[in-house]
């Protein structure tokens, strides 16, 4: 039986654990799970995105009322299932985007491509909410999200520039994205 030390607790590969153990298990098996994601996705870039989504999914799950991590019989298999599902979700999104109609496919009388005044206003409001949420972040977390999303750097480039590990970059991104998502939900009245 393989035993992994998780934030002060010991959890075997077939034992049940607490919700916080899932994030610890993800950290402990990060490289193996990333390779699993890359095999499923057949793309290292997509695997990185899926691993980021996995952090966010776990963050949301472990805070959800009624979630009982102790009910998970095989936490490592549970993480693999989350990753596999997220790969499928990402692939479906890509396929749907590829099937979308392009402006050249529309007849000339199909209407304008320009957004409505409402869409422009809603977009500006969302941008303002996200900017305010980013301003609320701790300095290092804010630097990471701005370099990654604002300057379109890779996680490795951000890590090199800030002198931190890629895993720390990923942790900061997960926190930043979760915070921004929470602020958007609050503004919409969803959260």
Biotite code that builds the C-alpha atoms (Angstrom):
import biotite.structure as struc

atoms = struc.array([
    struc.Atom([0.000, 0.000, 0.000], chain_id="A", res_id=1, res_name="UNK", atom_name="CA", element="C"),
    struc.Atom([1.305, 3.441, -0.956], chain_id="A", res_id=2, res_name="UNK", atom_name="CA", element="C"),
    struc.Atom([1.216, 5.967, 1.901], chain_id="A", res_id=3, res_name="UNK", atom_name="CA", element="C"),
    struc.Atom([1.287, 9.736, 1.375], chain_id="A", res_id=4, res_name="UNK", atom_name="CA", element="C"),
    struc.Atom([1.869, 12.366, 4.055], chain_id="A", res_id=5, res_name="UNK", atom_name="CA", element="C"),
    struc.Atom([-0.820, 14.997, 3.680], chain_id="A", res_id=6, res_name="UNK", atom_name="CA", element="C"),
    struc.Atom([-0.721, 18.120, 5.856], chain_id="A", res_id=7, res_name="UNK", atom_name="CA", element="C"),
    struc.Atom([0.011, 16.222, 9.005], chain_id="A", res_id=8, res_name="UNK", atom_name="CA", element="C"),
    struc.Atom([-2.174, 13.192, 8.260], chain_id="A", res_id=9, res_name="UNK", atom_name="CA", element="C"),
    struc.Atom([-1.457, 9.856, 6.638], chain_id="A", res_id=10, res_name="UNK", atom_name="CA", element="C"),
    struc.Atom([-3.746, 8.606, 3.923], chain_id="A", res_id=11, res_name="UNK", atom_name="CA", element="C"),
    struc.Atom([-3.325, 5.373, 2.047], chain_id="A", res_id=12, res_name="UNK", atom_name="CA", element="C"),
    struc.Atom([-4.326, 5.104, -1.570], chain_id="A", res_id=13, res_name="UNK", atom_name="CA", element="C"),
    struc.Atom([-7.570, 3.321, -0.719], chain_id="A", res_id=14, res_name="UNK", atom_name="CA", element="C"),
    struc.Atom([-8.496, 5.159, 2.472], chain_id="A", res_id=15, res_name="UNK", atom_name="CA", element="C"),
    struc.Atom([-11.049, 7.869, 2.869], chain_id="A", res_id=16, res_name="UNK", atom_name="CA", element="C"),
    struc.Atom([-9.949, 11.382, 3.670], chain_id="A", res_id=17, res_name="UNK", atom_name="CA", element="C"),
    struc.Atom([-11.145, 14.847, 4.572], chain_id="A", res_id=18, res_name="UNK", atom_name="CA", element="C"),
    struc.Atom([-11.913, 17.540, 2.007], chain_id="A", res_id=19, res_name="UNK", atom_name="CA", element="C"),
    struc.Atom([-8.606, 19.295, 2.732], chain_id="A", res_id=20, res_name="UNK", atom_name="CA", element="C"),
    struc.Atom([-6.784, 16.017, 2.034], chain_id="A", res_id=21, res_name="UNK", atom_name="CA", element="C"),
    struc.Atom([-7.905, 16.187, -1.602], chain_id="A", res_id=22, res_name="UNK", atom_name="CA", element="C"),
    struc.Atom([-5.943, 19.378, -2.251], chain_id="A", res_id=23, res_name="UNK", atom_name="CA", element="C"),
    struc.Atom([-2.979, 17.924, -0.380], chain_id="A", res_id=24, res_name="UNK", atom_name="CA", element="C"),
    struc.Atom([-3.220, 14.750, -2.433], chain_id="A", res_id=25, res_name="UNK", atom_name="CA", element="C"),
    struc.Atom([-3.351, 16.837, -5.614], chain_id="A", res_id=26, res_name="UNK", atom_name="CA", element="C"),
    struc.Atom([-0.162, 18.590, -4.521], chain_id="A", res_id=27, res_name="UNK", atom_name="CA", element="C"),
    struc.Atom([1.547, 15.340, -3.543], chain_id="A", res_id=28, res_name="UNK", atom_name="CA", element="C"),
    struc.Atom([0.723, 13.668, -6.882], chain_id="A", res_id=29, res_name="UNK", atom_name="CA", element="C"),
    struc.Atom([0.757, 16.778, -9.054], chain_id="A", res_id=30, res_name="UNK", atom_name="CA", element="C"),
    struc.Atom([3.262, 15.592, -11.658], chain_id="A", res_id=31, res_name="UNK", atom_name="CA", element="C"),
    struc.Atom([1.636, 12.150, -12.016], chain_id="A", res_id=32, res_name="UNK", atom_name="CA", element="C"),
    struc.Atom([-1.804, 13.724, -12.340], chain_id="A", res_id=33, res_name="UNK", atom_name="CA", element="C"),
    struc.Atom([-0.510, 16.291, -14.837], chain_id="A", res_id=34, res_name="UNK", atom_name="CA", element="C"),
    struc.Atom([0.939, 13.474, -16.968], chain_id="A", res_id=35, res_name="UNK", atom_name="CA", element="C"),
    struc.Atom([-2.426, 11.690, -16.689], chain_id="A", res_id=36, res_name="UNK", atom_name="CA", element="C"),
    struc.Atom([-4.143, 14.888, -17.895], chain_id="A", res_id=37, res_name="UNK", atom_name="CA", element="C"),
    struc.Atom([-1.662, 15.236, -20.774], chain_id="A", res_id=38, res_name="UNK", atom_name="CA", element="C"),
    struc.Atom([-2.309, 11.640, -21.878], chain_id="A", res_id=39, res_name="UNK", atom_name="CA", element="C"),
    struc.Atom([-6.068, 12.181, -21.749], chain_id="A", res_id=40, res_name="UNK", atom_name="CA", element="C"),
    struc.Atom([-5.914, 15.577, -23.460], chain_id="A", res_id=41, res_name="UNK", atom_name="CA", element="C"),
    struc.Atom([-3.098, 14.690, -25.874], chain_id="A", res_id=42, res_name="UNK", atom_name="CA", element="C"),
    struc.Atom([-1.800, 18.212, -25.295], chain_id="A", res_id=43, res_name="UNK", atom_name="CA", element="C"),
    struc.Atom([0.567, 19.621, -22.671], chain_id="A", res_id=44, res_name="UNK", atom_name="CA", element="C"),
    struc.Atom([-1.049, 23.044, -22.963], chain_id="A", res_id=45, res_name="UNK", atom_name="CA", element="C"),
    struc.Atom([-4.540, 21.643, -22.427], chain_id="A", res_id=46, res_name="UNK", atom_name="CA", element="C"),
    struc.Atom([-3.215, 19.550, -19.537], chain_id="A", res_id=47, res_name="UNK", atom_name="CA", element="C"),
    struc.Atom([-1.932, 22.723, -17.831], chain_id="A", res_id=48, res_name="UNK", atom_name="CA", element="C"),
    struc.Atom([-5.337, 24.355, -18.245], chain_id="A", res_id=49, res_name="UNK", atom_name="CA", element="C"),
    struc.Atom([-7.087, 21.255, -16.916], chain_id="A", res_id=50, res_name="UNK", atom_name="CA", element="C"),
    struc.Atom([-4.815, 21.131, -13.872], chain_id="A", res_id=51, res_name="UNK", atom_name="CA", element="C"),
    struc.Atom([-5.646, 24.787, -13.189], chain_id="A", res_id=52, res_name="UNK", atom_name="CA", element="C"),
    struc.Atom([-9.346, 23.960, -13.544], chain_id="A", res_id=53, res_name="UNK", atom_name="CA", element="C"),
    struc.Atom([-8.842, 21.031, -11.148], chain_id="A", res_id=54, res_name="UNK", atom_name="CA", element="C"),
    struc.Atom([-7.447, 23.369, -8.468], chain_id="A", res_id=55, res_name="UNK", atom_name="CA", element="C"),
    struc.Atom([-10.464, 25.644, -8.910], chain_id="A", res_id=56, res_name="UNK", atom_name="CA", element="C"),
    struc.Atom([-12.912, 22.740, -8.915], chain_id="A", res_id=57, res_name="UNK", atom_name="CA", element="C"),
    struc.Atom([-11.429, 21.346, -5.691], chain_id="A", res_id=58, res_name="UNK", atom_name="CA", element="C"),
    struc.Atom([-11.483, 24.785, -4.120], chain_id="A", res_id=59, res_name="UNK", atom_name="CA", element="C"),
    struc.Atom([-15.176, 25.153, -4.956], chain_id="A", res_id=60, res_name="UNK", atom_name="CA", element="C"),
    struc.Atom([-15.989, 21.571, -3.896], chain_id="A", res_id=61, res_name="UNK", atom_name="CA", element="C"),
    struc.Atom([-14.256, 21.696, -0.542], chain_id="A", res_id=62, res_name="UNK", atom_name="CA", element="C"),
    struc.Atom([-16.114, 24.898, 0.370], chain_id="A", res_id=63, res_name="UNK", atom_name="CA", element="C"),
    struc.Atom([-19.491, 23.658, -0.863], chain_id="A", res_id=64, res_name="UNK", atom_name="CA", element="C"),
    struc.Atom([-22.028, 23.014, 1.876], chain_id="A", res_id=65, res_name="UNK", atom_name="CA", element="C"),
    struc.Atom([-22.763, 19.336, 2.207], chain_id="A", res_id=66, res_name="UNK", atom_name="CA", element="C"),
    struc.Atom([-19.528, 18.169, 0.573], chain_id="A", res_id=67, res_name="UNK", atom_name="CA", element="C"),
    struc.Atom([-18.000, 15.401, 2.642], chain_id="A", res_id=68, res_name="UNK", atom_name="CA", element="C"),
    struc.Atom([-14.485, 14.526, 1.552], chain_id="A", res_id=69, res_name="UNK", atom_name="CA", element="C"),
    struc.Atom([-14.542, 11.641, 4.017], chain_id="A", res_id=70, res_name="UNK", atom_name="CA", element="C"),
    struc.Atom([-17.155, 9.947, 1.819], chain_id="A", res_id=71, res_name="UNK", atom_name="CA", element="C"),
    struc.Atom([-14.637, 9.681, -1.025], chain_id="A", res_id=72, res_name="UNK", atom_name="CA", element="C"),
    struc.Atom([-13.545, 6.042, -0.969], chain_id="A", res_id=73, res_name="UNK", atom_name="CA", element="C"),
    struc.Atom([-10.509, 6.365, -3.223], chain_id="A", res_id=74, res_name="UNK", atom_name="CA", element="C"),
    struc.Atom([-9.330, 9.992, -3.280], chain_id="A", res_id=75, res_name="UNK", atom_name="CA", element="C"),
    struc.Atom([-6.684, 9.491, -5.981], chain_id="A", res_id=76, res_name="UNK", atom_name="CA", element="C"),
    struc.Atom([-9.217, 7.872, -8.315], chain_id="A", res_id=77, res_name="UNK", atom_name="CA", element="C"),
    struc.Atom([-11.624, 10.685, -7.491], chain_id="A", res_id=78, res_name="UNK", atom_name="CA", element="C"),
    struc.Atom([-9.005, 13.251, -8.574], chain_id="A", res_id=79, res_name="UNK", atom_name="CA", element="C"),
    struc.Atom([-8.368, 11.330, -11.798], chain_id="A", res_id=80, res_name="UNK", atom_name="CA", element="C"),
    struc.Atom([-12.111, 11.296, -12.500], chain_id="A", res_id=81, res_name="UNK", atom_name="CA", element="C"),
    struc.Atom([-12.302, 15.073, -11.967], chain_id="A", res_id=82, res_name="UNK", atom_name="CA", element="C"),
    struc.Atom([-9.354, 15.565, -14.334], chain_id="A", res_id=83, res_name="UNK", atom_name="CA", element="C"),
    struc.Atom([-10.800, 13.211, -16.972], chain_id="A", res_id=84, res_name="UNK", atom_name="CA", element="C"),
    struc.Atom([-14.165, 15.007, -16.803], chain_id="A", res_id=85, res_name="UNK", atom_name="CA", element="C"),
    struc.Atom([-12.489, 18.400, -17.131], chain_id="A", res_id=86, res_name="UNK", atom_name="CA", element="C"),
    struc.Atom([-10.530, 17.188, -20.176], chain_id="A", res_id=87, res_name="UNK", atom_name="CA", element="C"),
    struc.Atom([-13.790, 16.099, -21.800], chain_id="A", res_id=88, res_name="UNK", atom_name="CA", element="C"),
    struc.Atom([-15.398, 19.450, -20.902], chain_id="A", res_id=89, res_name="UNK", atom_name="CA", element="C"),
    struc.Atom([-12.492, 21.363, -22.454], chain_id="A", res_id=90, res_name="UNK", atom_name="CA", element="C"),
    struc.Atom([-12.563, 19.207, -25.592], chain_id="A", res_id=91, res_name="UNK", atom_name="CA", element="C"),
    struc.Atom([-16.322, 19.731, -25.949], chain_id="A", res_id=92, res_name="UNK", atom_name="CA", element="C"),
    struc.Atom([-15.853, 23.489, -25.571], chain_id="A", res_id=93, res_name="UNK", atom_name="CA", element="C"),
    struc.Atom([-13.202, 23.465, -28.287], chain_id="A", res_id=94, res_name="UNK", atom_name="CA", element="C"),
    struc.Atom([-15.410, 21.391, -30.602], chain_id="A", res_id=95, res_name="UNK", atom_name="CA", element="C"),
    struc.Atom([-18.393, 23.671, -30.009], chain_id="A", res_id=96, res_name="UNK", atom_name="CA", element="C"),
    struc.Atom([-16.268, 26.731, -30.700], chain_id="A", res_id=97, res_name="UNK", atom_name="CA", element="C"),
    struc.Atom([-15.043, 25.168, -33.951], chain_id="A", res_id=98, res_name="UNK", atom_name="CA", element="C"),
    struc.Atom([-18.663, 24.584, -35.004], chain_id="A", res_id=99, res_name="UNK", atom_name="CA", element="C"),
    struc.Atom([-19.714, 28.172, -34.335], chain_id="A", res_id=100, res_name="UNK", atom_name="CA", element="C"),
    struc.Atom([-20.847, 30.208, -37.279], chain_id="A", res_id=101, res_name="UNK", atom_name="CA", element="C"),
    struc.Atom([-18.304, 32.687, -38.586], chain_id="A", res_id=102, res_name="UNK", atom_name="CA", element="C"),
    struc.Atom([-19.325, 36.080, -39.963], chain_id="A", res_id=103, res_name="UNK", atom_name="CA", element="C"),
    struc.Atom([-18.548, 34.868, -43.502], chain_id="A", res_id=104, res_name="UNK", atom_name="CA", element="C"),
    struc.Atom([-21.142, 32.092, -43.108], chain_id="A", res_id=105, res_name="UNK", atom_name="CA", element="C"),
    struc.Atom([-23.990, 34.539, -42.476], chain_id="A", res_id=106, res_name="UNK", atom_name="CA", element="C"),
    struc.Atom([-26.140, 36.074, -45.182], chain_id="A", res_id=107, res_name="UNK", atom_name="CA", element="C"),
    struc.Atom([-25.608, 39.808, -45.710], chain_id="A", res_id=108, res_name="UNK", atom_name="CA", element="C"),
    struc.Atom([-28.963, 40.669, -44.091], chain_id="A", res_id=109, res_name="UNK", atom_name="CA", element="C"),
    struc.Atom([-28.307, 38.665, -40.920], chain_id="A", res_id=110, res_name="UNK", atom_name="CA", element="C"),
    struc.Atom([-27.758, 41.747, -38.769], chain_id="A", res_id=111, res_name="UNK", atom_name="CA", element="C"),
    struc.Atom([-24.849, 43.462, -37.183], chain_id="A", res_id=112, res_name="UNK", atom_name="CA", element="C"),
    struc.Atom([-21.862, 41.833, -35.506], chain_id="A", res_id=113, res_name="UNK", atom_name="CA", element="C"),
    struc.Atom([-21.597, 44.837, -33.213], chain_id="A", res_id=114, res_name="UNK", atom_name="CA", element="C"),
    struc.Atom([-22.605, 44.226, -29.600], chain_id="A", res_id=115, res_name="UNK", atom_name="CA", element="C"),
    struc.Atom([-25.736, 45.911, -28.318], chain_id="A", res_id=116, res_name="UNK", atom_name="CA", element="C"),
    struc.Atom([-25.492, 48.860, -25.950], chain_id="A", res_id=117, res_name="UNK", atom_name="CA", element="C"),
    struc.Atom([-26.556, 46.538, -23.124], chain_id="A", res_id=118, res_name="UNK", atom_name="CA", element="C"),
    struc.Atom([-23.773, 44.065, -23.953], chain_id="A", res_id=119, res_name="UNK", atom_name="CA", element="C"),
    struc.Atom([-21.195, 46.866, -24.032], chain_id="A", res_id=120, res_name="UNK", atom_name="CA", element="C"),
    struc.Atom([-22.354, 48.205, -20.658], chain_id="A", res_id=121, res_name="UNK", atom_name="CA", element="C"),
    struc.Atom([-22.457, 44.719, -19.084], chain_id="A", res_id=122, res_name="UNK", atom_name="CA", element="C"),
    struc.Atom([-18.972, 44.007, -20.401], chain_id="A", res_id=123, res_name="UNK", atom_name="CA", element="C"),
    struc.Atom([-17.610, 47.257, -18.982], chain_id="A", res_id=124, res_name="UNK", atom_name="CA", element="C"),
    struc.Atom([-19.191, 46.492, -15.611], chain_id="A", res_id=125, res_name="UNK", atom_name="CA", element="C"),
    struc.Atom([-17.655, 43.016, -15.526], chain_id="A", res_id=126, res_name="UNK", atom_name="CA", element="C"),
    struc.Atom([-14.246, 44.438, -16.404], chain_id="A", res_id=127, res_name="UNK", atom_name="CA", element="C"),
    struc.Atom([-14.561, 46.954, -13.559], chain_id="A", res_id=128, res_name="UNK", atom_name="CA", element="C"),
    struc.Atom([-15.531, 44.167, -11.131], chain_id="A", res_id=129, res_name="UNK", atom_name="CA", element="C"),
    struc.Atom([-12.573, 42.012, -12.176], chain_id="A", res_id=130, res_name="UNK", atom_name="CA", element="C"),
    struc.Atom([-10.176, 44.985, -11.957], chain_id="A", res_id=131, res_name="UNK", atom_name="CA", element="C"),
    struc.Atom([-11.420, 45.760, -8.435], chain_id="A", res_id=132, res_name="UNK", atom_name="CA", element="C"),
    struc.Atom([-11.100, 42.076, -7.468], chain_id="A", res_id=133, res_name="UNK", atom_name="CA", element="C"),
    struc.Atom([-7.516, 41.990, -8.767], chain_id="A", res_id=134, res_name="UNK", atom_name="CA", element="C"),
    struc.Atom([-6.717, 45.154, -6.797], chain_id="A", res_id=135, res_name="UNK", atom_name="CA", element="C"),
    struc.Atom([-7.903, 43.358, -3.624], chain_id="A", res_id=136, res_name="UNK", atom_name="CA", element="C"),
    struc.Atom([-5.401, 40.513, -4.077], chain_id="A", res_id=137, res_name="UNK", atom_name="CA", element="C"),
    struc.Atom([-2.142, 40.268, -2.127], chain_id="A", res_id=138, res_name="UNK", atom_name="CA", element="C"),
    struc.Atom([0.821, 41.767, -4.032], chain_id="A", res_id=139, res_name="UNK", atom_name="CA", element="C"),
    struc.Atom([2.456, 38.529, -5.218], chain_id="A", res_id=140, res_name="UNK", atom_name="CA", element="C"),
    struc.Atom([-0.878, 37.004, -6.220], chain_id="A", res_id=141, res_name="UNK", atom_name="CA", element="C"),
    struc.Atom([-1.770, 40.184, -8.156], chain_id="A", res_id=142, res_name="UNK", atom_name="CA", element="C"),
    struc.Atom([1.628, 40.197, -9.910], chain_id="A", res_id=143, res_name="UNK", atom_name="CA", element="C"),
    struc.Atom([1.182, 36.569, -10.969], chain_id="A", res_id=144, res_name="UNK", atom_name="CA", element="C"),
    struc.Atom([-2.312, 37.037, -12.445], chain_id="A", res_id=145, res_name="UNK", atom_name="CA", element="C"),
    struc.Atom([-1.306, 40.237, -14.248], chain_id="A", res_id=146, res_name="UNK", atom_name="CA", element="C"),
    struc.Atom([1.783, 38.655, -15.786], chain_id="A", res_id=147, res_name="UNK", atom_name="CA", element="C"),
    struc.Atom([-0.031, 35.442, -16.728], chain_id="A", res_id=148, res_name="UNK", atom_name="CA", element="C"),
    struc.Atom([-3.265, 36.931, -18.082], chain_id="A", res_id=149, res_name="UNK", atom_name="CA", element="C"),
    struc.Atom([-2.285, 40.545, -18.777], chain_id="A", res_id=150, res_name="UNK", atom_name="CA", element="C"),
    struc.Atom([1.088, 39.960, -20.392], chain_id="A", res_id=151, res_name="UNK", atom_name="CA", element="C"),
    struc.Atom([0.254, 36.489, -21.717], chain_id="A", res_id=152, res_name="UNK", atom_name="CA", element="C"),
    struc.Atom([3.312, 34.841, -20.146], chain_id="A", res_id=153, res_name="UNK", atom_name="CA", element="C"),
    struc.Atom([3.508, 31.110, -19.495], chain_id="A", res_id=154, res_name="UNK", atom_name="CA", element="C"),
    struc.Atom([3.544, 29.829, -15.919], chain_id="A", res_id=155, res_name="UNK", atom_name="CA", element="C"),
    struc.Atom([7.244, 29.055, -16.263], chain_id="A", res_id=156, res_name="UNK", atom_name="CA", element="C"),
    struc.Atom([7.974, 32.576, -17.539], chain_id="A", res_id=157, res_name="UNK", atom_name="CA", element="C"),
    struc.Atom([6.043, 34.090, -14.629], chain_id="A", res_id=158, res_name="UNK", atom_name="CA", element="C"),
    struc.Atom([7.913, 31.842, -12.190], chain_id="A", res_id=159, res_name="UNK", atom_name="CA", element="C"),
    struc.Atom([11.278, 32.836, -13.686], chain_id="A", res_id=160, res_name="UNK", atom_name="CA", element="C"),
    struc.Atom([10.436, 36.531, -13.666], chain_id="A", res_id=161, res_name="UNK", atom_name="CA", element="C"),
    struc.Atom([9.263, 36.515, -10.025], chain_id="A", res_id=162, res_name="UNK", atom_name="CA", element="C"),
    struc.Atom([11.820, 34.010, -8.746], chain_id="A", res_id=163, res_name="UNK", atom_name="CA", element="C"),
    struc.Atom([9.214, 31.527, -7.517], chain_id="A", res_id=164, res_name="UNK", atom_name="CA", element="C"),
    struc.Atom([8.347, 27.942, -8.418], chain_id="A", res_id=165, res_name="UNK", atom_name="CA", element="C"),
    struc.Atom([5.806, 27.082, -11.139], chain_id="A", res_id=166, res_name="UNK", atom_name="CA", element="C"),
    struc.Atom([3.676, 25.371, -8.479], chain_id="A", res_id=167, res_name="UNK", atom_name="CA", element="C"),
    struc.Atom([3.599, 28.613, -6.466], chain_id="A", res_id=168, res_name="UNK", atom_name="CA", element="C"),
    struc.Atom([2.531, 30.408, -9.650], chain_id="A", res_id=169, res_name="UNK", atom_name="CA", element="C"),
    struc.Atom([-0.264, 27.875, -10.051], chain_id="A", res_id=170, res_name="UNK", atom_name="CA", element="C"),
    struc.Atom([-1.366, 28.341, -6.431], chain_id="A", res_id=171, res_name="UNK", atom_name="CA", element="C"),
    struc.Atom([-1.452, 32.119, -6.847], chain_id="A", res_id=172, res_name="UNK", atom_name="CA", element="C"),
    struc.Atom([-3.417, 31.775, -10.103], chain_id="A", res_id=173, res_name="UNK", atom_name="CA", element="C"),
    struc.Atom([-5.937, 29.469, -8.468], chain_id="A", res_id=174, res_name="UNK", atom_name="CA", element="C"),
    struc.Atom([-6.459, 31.931, -5.612], chain_id="A", res_id=175, res_name="UNK", atom_name="CA", element="C"),
    struc.Atom([-6.705, 34.911, -7.957], chain_id="A", res_id=176, res_name="UNK", atom_name="CA", element="C"),
    struc.Atom([-9.127, 33.268, -10.363], chain_id="A", res_id=177, res_name="UNK", atom_name="CA", element="C"),
    struc.Atom([-11.272, 31.927, -7.554], chain_id="A", res_id=178, res_name="UNK", atom_name="CA", element="C"),
    struc.Atom([-11.396, 35.395, -5.974], chain_id="A", res_id=179, res_name="UNK", atom_name="CA", element="C"),
    struc.Atom([-12.346, 37.064, -9.280], chain_id="A", res_id=180, res_name="UNK", atom_name="CA", element="C"),
    struc.Atom([-15.000, 34.434, -9.972], chain_id="A", res_id=181, res_name="UNK", atom_name="CA", element="C"),
    struc.Atom([-16.435, 34.921, -6.469], chain_id="A", res_id=182, res_name="UNK", atom_name="CA", element="C"),
    struc.Atom([-16.618, 38.715, -6.958], chain_id="A", res_id=183, res_name="UNK", atom_name="CA", element="C"),
    struc.Atom([-18.389, 38.278, -10.303], chain_id="A", res_id=184, res_name="UNK", atom_name="CA", element="C"),
    struc.Atom([-20.889, 35.859, -8.752], chain_id="A", res_id=185, res_name="UNK", atom_name="CA", element="C"),
    struc.Atom([-21.527, 38.296, -5.904], chain_id="A", res_id=186, res_name="UNK", atom_name="CA", element="C"),
    struc.Atom([-22.109, 41.132, -8.375], chain_id="A", res_id=187, res_name="UNK", atom_name="CA", element="C"),
    struc.Atom([-24.577, 39.008, -10.339], chain_id="A", res_id=188, res_name="UNK", atom_name="CA", element="C"),
    struc.Atom([-26.350, 37.964, -7.151], chain_id="A", res_id=189, res_name="UNK", atom_name="CA", element="C"),
    struc.Atom([-25.311, 34.314, -7.600], chain_id="A", res_id=190, res_name="UNK", atom_name="CA", element="C"),
    struc.Atom([-23.098, 34.093, -4.571], chain_id="A", res_id=191, res_name="UNK", atom_name="CA", element="C"),
])
